[in-house]
Amino acid sequence: MKKFLSVEWLAVLAGICIIGYILFAKPFIGVADNGDFLRVMGTAGLNYGVPDESYGDRFFGYAHQYFAYDHFFQLLYTSTQIIVVAVARLIGYAVHPSSFDIRVLGALYSLLLLAATYIIVRHNKYKSTLVGVVLTVCLLFMFYDVGYIAYFNSLYGEPVSLVFMLLSTGFGLCLLNQEKPSKLVLWLFFISVFFLTGSKIQNAPVGILFALLGLRFMTLRNNLSWRRLTIGLAASICIISVVMYTAAPKELKNINLYQTVFYGILNDSPDVKGDLEELGLPDHLSVLAGTNYFQTDTAIKQDDPAMKPDFYDRVSHTDILLFYFKHPARLIDKMEYAANNSMSIRPYYLGSYLKQENLPSGTLALSYSGWSQFKNTHMPRSLLSIALFYAAYYAAAIWEYIRRRDRNSRIRTELMMLIGLAGIIGFMVPILGDGQADIGKHLFLFNICYDMMLVVSVVWLVYQLVNLRSLRASVDR
């Protein structure tokens, strides 16, 4: 009984209560479809539950609880999200064969989040009840917020990034906490990294970072089979990261290129034709500056056959990187724009409730939204404020790294620094890969990492105070 009164089990119990209240009590809370559901449904064997539903009812305004079963792989969307959704679909079909209840998927994500919470608290409380309690409160307040949790009752890929970023960190801490690290935990670490890396194209570089950190785990055990397994798993993640990017559907790459050029570089450009010339593009495309791929009123249709030789075959993300390298001030402007939209965990234009609730279209659920509302309303929204926070975070991390000489403590610090690097990737890739289109939603990984860095900072400060108090008490004796 005493075992289940530990801080980590109390964290899980509190998490169950919060999740039950948000996701499984009435009224139903989810996130409305902005058009992204179709590629997931077409691959995972689902379809819209109401075939003749109007555009206004299906998109943006209302969440949906029930979906129809359909054939697998009518579309081909490459993402580890498909594995999670397919597992939930199979469970849902066994329980309720007439229609798929999205709450089955929500329950699956919830179990993964609860597991991550348990592992992180258990292996990061530093043998201090106070540190464990503070860590628990931070995790429950931030990552169980409705802004994060409502995504669980949807077909968006954001929950995969959230739960597996936390699980990857948690299993990494677990390996460093074990006297004799187990191969099972090593496998679980790399499996979590695999799901994180493969969930979205923009997460592919994060896999490389975790693979490099994974190589550090070779030193945790002094035997050949452990080292071979670690190298093999790390190399696999690197290969998967590369394959994820190169195997992305051409249509998706074309969308990203369009957004990055016309809704990124050329959006508010001081010299549209000059920029087109520098990119090697014909100047008649200037009529598309400031438009996005999904607009229906563009002077030239995005899928016009002439766009292939005039645009899609002429430009690449390498050209975009070179452009920003030559014009760093333009890149900083885009980063400032992203920073101004970086503190919104949830998309405020997507409704949370079912139409049957008779609430206005687009109504947001605000139950247990303290962190998302505070962050959206009061957190500084500037590139400078983000840079200063990063500078303070890394200054403390480097200080810890220098003063701690033991191997495990140093790898732990490297893991904490990796979170910040993943956040930078989550911040930069949307700018370079999707322009200014729906930038707030595309900064989801950045928000996860930023919030994790805040939790690490608070816990680190509390740990320093606990240590200082213990030191003073020993001196007084």
ZABA-783576 format. One record per residue (C-alpha): residue number from 1; x, y, z; chain. Coordinates in steps of 0.25 Angstrom, whole numbers. Layout:
N
   nr      X      Y      Z  kette
  NUM      X      Y      Z      A
...
This chain:
477
   nr      X      Y      Z  kette
    1      0      0      0      A
    2     11      9      3      A
    3     17      8    -11      A
    4      4     14    -17      A
    5      5     26     -7      A
    6     18     30    -14      A
    7     18     43    -21      A
    8     19     37    -35      A
    9      6     29    -32      A
   10     -1     41    -27      A
   11      3     48    -40      A
   12     -3     37    -48      A
   13    -16     37    -39      A
   14    -18     52    -41      A
   15    -15     51    -56      A
   16    -26     41    -57      A
   17    -36     50    -50      A
   18    -32     62    -59      A
   19    -33     53    -72      A
   20    -46     47    -68      A
   21    -52     61    -65      A
   22    -47     67    -78      A
   23    -48     56    -88      A
   24    -58     46    -83      A
   25    -68     54    -75      A
   26    -80     61    -82      A
   27    -80     70    -90      A
   28    -70     63   -100      A
   29    -58     72   -103      A
   30    -49     70   -115      A
   31    -43     79   -126      A
   32    -50     82   -139      A
   33    -44     77   -153      A
   34    -37     88   -161      A
   35    -36     78   -173      A
   36    -24     70   -167      A
   37    -32     58   -163      A
   38    -35     52   -177      A
   39    -20     48   -180      A
   40    -20     40   -166      A
   41    -34     34   -168      A
   42    -31     30   -183      A
   43    -19     22   -178      A
   44    -24     17   -164      A
   45    -37     12   -170      A
   46    -47     22   -165      A
   47    -57     32   -171      A
   48    -66     44   -167      A
   49    -78     39   -159      A
   50    -88     47   -166      A
   51    -86     46   -181      A
   52    -95     58   -185      A
   53    -90     67   -174      A
   54    -89     82   -178      A
   55    -75     89   -180      A
   56    -78     98   -168      A
   57    -82     86   -159      A
   58    -70     77   -163      A
   59    -59     87   -162      A
   60    -54     97   -152      A
   61    -66    100   -144      A
   62    -69     86   -137      A
   63    -62     74   -132      A
   64    -66     60   -135      A
   65    -68     48   -127      A
   66    -72     37   -136      A
   67    -65     33   -149      A
   68    -69     22   -159      A
   69    -61     10   -162      A
   70    -55      9   -176      A
   71    -44      1   -184      A
   72    -29      3   -180      A
   73    -19     10   -189      A
   74    -29     18   -198      A
   75    -18     29   -197      A
   76     -4     27   -193      A
   77      1     36   -181      A
   78     14     33   -176      A
   79     14     35   -161      A
   80     16     27   -148      A
   81      2     34   -144      A
   82     -4     23   -153      A
   83      1     12   -144      A
   84     -6     18   -132      A
   85    -19     22   -139      A
   86    -19      8   -145      A
   87    -17      1   -132      A
   88    -29     10   -126      A
   89    -37      6   -138      A
   90    -36     -9   -136      A
   91    -39     -7   -121      A
   92    -51      2   -125      A
   93    -56     -8   -135      A
   94    -56    -19   -125      A
   95    -63    -11   -115      A
   96    -73     -4   -124      A
   97    -73     -9   -138      A
   98    -84      0   -143      A
   99    -75     13   -142      A
  100    -62     18   -137      A
  101    -62     26   -124      A
  102    -50     35   -124      A
  103    -50     34   -109      A
  104    -43     20   -111      A
  105    -32     28   -117      A
  106    -32     38   -106      A
  107    -31     27    -96      A
  108    -19     21   -103      A
  109    -12     35   -103      A
  110    -16     37    -88      A
  111     -9     23    -84      A
  112      3     28    -91      A
  113      3     41    -84      A
  114      1     35    -71      A
  115     12     25    -73      A
  116     21     37    -77      A
  117     17     45    -64      A
  118     20     33    -55      A
  119     34     30    -61      A
  120     38     45    -61      A
  121     34     47    -47      A
  122     40     34    -42      A
  123     53     37    -48      A
  124     54     52    -47      A
  125     50     54    -32      A
  126     65     53    -27      A
  127     60     46    -14      A
  128     53     58     -9      A
  129     38     58     -7      A
  130     37     73     -9      A
  131     44     72    -22      A
  132     35     61    -26      A
  133     23     69    -22      A
  134     27     82    -30      A
  135     30     73    -42      A
  136     17     67    -41      A
  137      9     80    -40      A
  138     17     86    -52      A
  139     14     74    -60      A
  140     -1     73    -57      A
  141     -3     88    -58      A
  142      4     89    -72      A
  143      3     76    -79      A
  144    -11     72    -75      A
  145    -16     86    -79      A
  146    -28     85    -88      A
  147    -20     92    -99      A
  148    -11     79   -100      A
  149    -21     69    -95      A
  150    -33     73   -105      A
  151    -24     68   -116      A
  152    -25     54   -111      A
  153    -40     53   -116      A
  154    -36     57   -130      A
  155    -28     51   -142      A
  156    -17     62   -142      A
  157     -3     57   -140      A
  158      0     67   -129      A
  159     -2     57   -118      A
  160      8     47   -123      A
  161     19     58   -122      A
  162     14     61   -108      A
  163     14     48   -102      A
  164     26     42   -109      A
  165     34     54   -106      A
  166     31     52    -91      A
  167     33     37    -92      A
  168     47     39    -99      A
  169     51     48    -88      A
  170     46     39    -77      A
  171     52     26    -82      A
  172     65     34    -84      A
  173     65     38    -69      A
  174     61     24    -65      A
  175     73     18    -72      A
  176     82     28    -65      A
  177     75     25    -52      A
  178     77     10    -52      A
  179     89      3    -46      A
  180     90     -7    -57      A
  181     82     -1    -69      A
  182     73    -11    -75      A
  183     72    -14    -90      A
  184     57    -13    -89      A
  185     57      1    -85      A
  186     68      4    -96      A
  187     58     -2   -106      A
  188     46      6   -100      A
  189     55     19   -101      A
  190     58     17   -116      A
  191     44     12   -119      A
  192     38     25   -113      A
  193     49     33   -121      A
  194     44     26   -133      A
  195     29     30   -131      A
  196     33     44   -128      A
  197     42     45   -141      A
  198     32     39   -150      A
  199     20     46   -146      A
  200     23     58   -154      A
  201     33     62   -165      A
  202     37     74   -157      A
  203     41     64   -145      A
  204     51     57   -154      A
  205     63     65   -149      A
  206     60     63   -135      A
  207     62     48   -137      A
  208     76     51   -141      A
  209     78     58   -128      A
  210     73     47   -120      A
  211     81     37   -127      A
  212     94     44   -124      A
  213     90     45   -109      A
  214     86     30   -110      A
  215    101     27   -114      A
  216    105     33   -100      A
  217     97     21    -94      A
  218    108     12    -99      A
  219    116     16    -87      A
  220    105     11    -77      A
  221    109     -3    -78      A
  222    123     -9    -81      A
  223    119    -21    -90      A
  224    120    -23   -105      A
  225    105    -27   -107      A
  226    100    -14   -100      A
  227    109     -6   -109      A
  228    105    -13   -122      A
  229     90    -11   -118      A
  230     92      4   -115      A
  231     99      6   -128      A
  232     89     -2   -136      A
  233     77      5   -130      A
  234     84     19   -131      A
  235     87     16   -146      A
  236     73     12   -149      A
  237     67     25   -144      A
  238     77     33   -152      A
  239     73     25   -165      A
  240     58     26   -161      A
  241     60     41   -160      A
  242     65     42   -173      A
  243     55     33   -180      A
  244     44     40   -173      A
  245     48     53   -180      A
  246     51     47   -194      A
  247     39     38   -194      A
  248     29     49   -191      A
  249     18     50   -202      A
  250     22     59   -213      A
  251      9     66   -212      A
  252     12     70   -197      A
  253     26     75   -201      A
  254     20     83   -212      A
  255     10     89   -202      A
  256     21     92   -193      A
  257     30     99   -204      A
  258     18    107   -208      A
  259     15    112   -194      A
  260     30    115   -191      A
  261     32    123   -203      A
  262     19    130   -206      A
  263     14    131   -192      A
  264     27    132   -186      A
  265     39    139   -193      A
  266     29    147   -203      A
  267     19    150   -192      A
  268     21    165   -189      A
  269     34    165   -198      A
  270     40    179   -201      A
  271     44    174   -215      A
  272     35    162   -220      A
  273     41    161   -234      A
  274     55    163   -229      A
  275     53    151   -219      A
  276     47    143   -230      A
  277     59    146   -239      A
  278     69    142   -228      A
  279     61    129   -226      A
  280     62    126   -241      A
  281     47    127   -243      A
  282     39    135   -254      A
  283     34    148   -250      A
  284     20    145   -254      A
  285     18    137   -241      A
  286     18    151   -234      A
  287      3    150   -234      A
  288      4    139   -224      A
  289     12    146   -214      A
  290      5    146   -200      A
  291     -5    135   -204      A
  292     -5    121   -198      A
  293     -7    107   -204      A
  294    -21    105   -200      A
  295    -27    118   -205      A
  296    -37    117   -216      A
  297    -36    131   -222      A
  298    -22    131   -226      A
  299    -18    137   -240      A
  300    -11    124   -244      A
  301    -17    111   -238      A
  302     -7    104   -229      A
  303     -8     91   -236      A
  304     -8     98   -250      A
  305      0     89   -259      A
  306      9    101   -263      A
  307     13    102   -248      A
  308     21     89   -249      A
  309     32     94   -259      A
  310     31    109   -254      A
  311     31    106   -239      A
  312     31     92   -233      A
  313     43     87   -242      A
  314     51    100   -240      A
  315     52    102   -225      A
  316     56     94   -213      A
  317     57     96   -198      A
  318     72     97   -201      A
  319     70    109   -209      A
  320     61    115   -198      A
  321     72    112   -188      A
  322     82    119   -197      A
  323     73    131   -199      A
  324     71    133   -184      A
  325     86    131   -182      A
  326     88    143   -191      A
  327     77    151   -185      A
  328     78    149   -170      A
  329     70    161   -166      A
  330     58    155   -174      A
  331     60    142   -166      A
  332     60    149   -153      A
  333     47    156   -157      A
  334     41    143   -160      A
  335     46    138   -146      A
  336     40    150   -139      A
  337     27    147   -146      A
  338     27    133   -141      A
  339     31    137   -127      A
  340     19    146   -127      A
  341     10    134   -129      A
  342     18    124   -121      A
  343     11    124   -108      A
  344     -2    118   -112      A
  345     -3    103   -109      A
  346    -16    102   -116      A
  347    -22    107   -129      A
  348    -32    117   -125      A
  349    -40    116   -138      A
  350    -44    102   -136      A
  351    -56     98   -128      A
  352    -56     88   -116      A
  353    -71     84   -115      A
  354    -80     75   -123      A
  355    -91     82   -131      A
  356   -102     75   -122      A
  357    -98     84   -111      A
  358   -105     95   -118      A
  359    -93    105   -115      A
  360    -88    115   -125      A
  361    -79    110   -136      A
  362    -64    110   -131      A
  363    -67    111   -116      A
  364    -55    107   -108      A
  365    -54     98    -96      A
  366    -48    106    -85      A
  367    -49     95    -74      A
  368    -35     93    -67      A
  369    -29    103    -77      A
  370    -21    111    -66      A
  371     -7    109    -73      A
  372    -11    111    -88      A
  373    -19    123    -84      A
  374     -8    129    -76      A
  375      2    126    -86      A
  376     -6    132    -98      A
  377     -9    144    -90      A
  378      3    148    -81      A
  379     15    141    -86      A
  380     25    150    -94      A
  381     23    148   -109      A
  382     37    153   -115      A
  383     49    147   -120      A
  384     57    154   -110      A
  385     50    148    -98      A
  386     51    134   -104      A
  387     66    137   -106      A
  388     68    142    -92      A
  389     61    129    -86      A
  390     69    120    -95      A
  391     82    127    -91      A
  392     79    126    -76      A
  393     75    111    -78      A
  394     87    108    -85      A
  395     96    116    -75      A
  396     91    108    -64      A
  397     92     95    -72      A
  398    107     98    -75      A
  399    110    101    -61      A
  400    104     88    -56      A
  401    111     80    -67      A
  402    125     87    -63      A
  403    123     85    -48      A
  404    118     70    -48      A
  405    129     61    -53      A
  406    121     47    -52      A
  407    117     41    -65      A
  408    102     39    -62      A
  409    100     54    -57      A
  410    107     59    -70      A
  411     98     51    -79      A
  412     86     55    -71      A
  413     90     70    -74      A
  414     92     67    -88      A
  415     78     61    -89      A
  416     72     74    -83      A
  417     80     82    -93      A
  418     75     73   -104      A
  419     61     77   -100      A
  420     65     92   -103      A
  421     71     88   -117      A
  422     58     80   -121      A
  423     51     93   -117      A
  424     59    101   -127      A
  425     57     91   -138      A
  426     42     92   -134      A
  427     43    107   -136      A
  428     51    108   -149      A
  429     46     97   -157      A
  430     32    103   -159      A
  431     38    116   -163      A
  432     47    109   -173      A
  433     37     98   -177      A
  434     23    105   -177      A
  435     25    120   -177      A
  436     15    127   -168      A
  437      3    118   -171      A
  438     -4    114   -158      A
  439      9    117   -151      A
  440      4    116   -137      A
  441     -1    102   -139      A
  442     12     98   -146      A
  443     20    102   -134      A
  444     14     91   -125      A
  445     27     84   -123      A
  446     33     97   -119      A
  447     23     99   -109      A
  448     25     85   -103      A
  449     40     87   -102      A
  450     38    101    -96      A
  451     29     96    -86      A
  452     38     85    -82      A
  453     49     94    -81      A
  454     41    103    -71      A
  455     38     90    -63      A
  456     53     86    -63      A
  457     56    101    -58      A
  458     46    101    -47      A
  459     50     87    -42      A
  460     65     91    -43      A
  461     63    103    -35      A
  462     55     95    -24      A
  463     66     85    -24      A
  464     76     96    -21      A
  465     68    101    -10      A
  466     66     87     -4      A
  467     81     85     -5      A
  468     85     98      1      A
  469     75     96     13      A
  470     81     82     15      A
  471     95     88     15      A
  472     92     99     25      A
  473     85     88     34      A
  474     98     80     34      A
  475    106     92     37      A
  476     97     96     49      A
  477     99     82     55      A
